[in-house]
Amino acid sequence: MTFGATALRLSAVCALQLGWRPDEFWNATPAELLAILQGADRQDAAPPDPNEIQKLMSQFPDGAAGDQ
């Protein structure tokens, strides 16, 4: 299968399963695409526990509580 044919199939999968537009597909790295598609298939994955959520919130803050 050629690169073009493979890219067309993957972009269709991303559009249908993830709701991605073409620019979102083309701006994703191959590693990001693989991680997202593997994660989309994992129905049995456990949700993060409260400690993991707190750790993620510390690493990726959305802003101060008063900034609404």
N, C-alpha and C positions, 0 to 999 in steps of 0.2 A: 504494500500500500504506500502511496506517495505521501509526502509531507502535507500537500494541499488537501488530499482526501482525508487524511487523519485529522487535520485541523478542522475541516468542515464537520466531521462526525463529532469531535469533542465540543465544538462550539454549539452544535445542536443539543448535545447532552446538557451543557451548562445552561443554555437558554430554557430548556424544558424542565430540568430538575432544580435549577438554582435561580431561575428568573434573570439571568445575566443578559445584558446587552452586549453587542460586539466589542465595545471598548473595554468593558470589564473583563471579558475573556482575553483579549490581546494584551492587556496590562498585567495580567496575572503571570507569575513565574511558573515554570513547570512544577516546582516543588509545592507551591501554593495550590495549584490545581490538583495535584495528587492528594495532598492532605485533605482538601475540601471534599473531593469525590470519595475518598476512603471514609471520611467522617460521615458523609451523607448516607452511606450504606450501613453504618453501625447502629442498629436499632437497640442493641442490648447494652450500649455504653451507659455507665452510671453517671448521674449528674454530679457536678462538683459539690464537695462538702462545704460547710460554712467557712472553714479555715482557708480552703482554696479560693473561695469567692472573695474573702477579705484580702488575700494575697494579690489576686488579680485587680481588685479595686485600688489597692495601693500602687500597683505598677502602672495602671492605666486609669488615672483619675479623670472624671468628666468635668471637673471644676468644683468650685466652692458651692456649698448648699444654698447660699444666698444669691447665686448667679442664675436667676430664673427668668 
